[in-house]
Amino acid sequence: MDALFAASPSKQKHMLRNVLHRKIHAVQPDIANEIVEQLLETTGIDELINCALDEASLHAFITNFLIEVIDSQRPHPDTSGQGKKRRQLSPEQSAPVRRDVEGHASETVDQSNKRMKMTPEPEESKSPEEDLSSEKSDLPEARS
């Protein structure tokens, strides 16, 4: 360890590269070179020494490296706005409508706040005689 601290910074990195490569190669032989290069590029000398001495720190770095590699290989959704655009519906447009037996809209379920809005049913058509009799009953009787 004294030789490491007495060496120049470039020599220190070379010595640490050799130690780290041996340790990483034992765990991930196929990608040991890539992991060591990433470690040397992104990590300060103190952390490199820590990884060389502490297996848990080294394994944590290897795990993070593998996660980054896996994430970079996954297809990412198109965030440029150039891909397919989904049509956004207003809450009224997206609320389901329940229909009665005759197909009339009877109620709308408001999904945003789970309330039910009742819509009036269309009035049934009355015969002209029924219309007149109902209107007459609403009028006050004429006095003679």
Contacts in CASP RR format, 6 or more apart in sequence:
PFRMAT RR
TARGET T0000
AUTHOR 0000-0000-0000
METHOD contacts of the structure
MODEL  1
MDALFAASPSKQKHMLRNVLHRKIHAVQPDIANEIVEQLLETTGIDELIN
CALDEASLHAFITNFLIEVIDSQRPHPDTSGQGKKRRQLSPEQSAPVRRD
VEGHASETVDQSNKRMKMTPEPEESKSPEEDLSSEKSDLPEARS
3 15 0 8 1.000
4 12 0 8 1.000
4 15 0 8 1.000
4 16 0 8 1.000
4 49 0 8 1.000
5 12 0 8 1.000
7 15 0 8 1.000
9 45 0 8 1.000
12 45 0 8 1.000
13 40 0 8 1.000
13 45 0 8 1.000
13 48 0 8 1.000
16 40 0 8 1.000
16 45 0 8 1.000
16 48 0 8 1.000
16 49 0 8 1.000
16 52 0 8 1.000
17 36 0 8 1.000
17 40 0 8 1.000
19 52 0 8 1.000
20 36 0 8 1.000
20 39 0 8 1.000
20 40 0 8 1.000
20 48 0 8 1.000
20 51 0 8 1.000
20 52 0 8 1.000
20 58 0 8 1.000
21 32 0 8 1.000
21 33 0 8 1.000
21 36 0 8 1.000
23 52 0 8 1.000
23 55 0 8 1.000
23 58 0 8 1.000
24 32 0 8 1.000
24 35 0 8 1.000
24 36 0 8 1.000
24 39 0 8 1.000
24 58 0 8 1.000
24 62 0 8 1.000
25 32 0 8 1.000
27 59 0 8 1.000
27 62 0 8 1.000
28 35 0 8 1.000
28 62 0 8 1.000
28 66 0 8 1.000
31 69 0 8 1.000
34 65 0 8 1.000
35 61 0 8 1.000
35 62 0 8 1.000
35 65 0 8 1.000
38 65 0 8 1.000
39 48 0 8 1.000
39 51 0 8 1.000
39 61 0 8 1.000
39 65 0 8 1.000
40 48 0 8 1.000
43 51 0 8 1.000
43 61 0 8 1.000
47 57 0 8 1.000
50 57 0 8 1.000
51 57 0 8 1.000
51 58 0 8 1.000
51 61 0 8 1.000
52 58 0 8 1.000
78 84 0 8 1.000
91 110 0 8 1.000
91 111 0 8 1.000
91 112 0 8 1.000
92 108 0 8 1.000
94 111 0 8 1.000
95 108 0 8 1.000
95 109 0 8 1.000
95 110 0 8 1.000
95 111 0 8 1.000
96 108 0 8 1.000
96 109 0 8 1.000
96 111 0 8 1.000
97 105 0 8 1.000
97 107 0 8 1.000
97 108 0 8 1.000
98 105 0 8 1.000
98 106 0 8 1.000
98 107 0 8 1.000
98 108 0 8 1.000
98 109 0 8 1.000
99 105 0 8 1.000
99 106 0 8 1.000
100 106 0 8 1.000
100 121 0 8 1.000
104 121 0 8 1.000
104 122 0 8 1.000
105 119 0 8 1.000
106 118 0 8 1.000
106 119 0 8 1.000
106 121 0 8 1.000
107 116 0 8 1.000
107 117 0 8 1.000
107 118 0 8 1.000
107 119 0 8 1.000
108 116 0 8 1.000
108 117 0 8 1.000
108 119 0 8 1.000
109 116 0 8 1.000
110 116 0 8 1.000
110 117 0 8 1.000
126 134 0 8 1.000
END
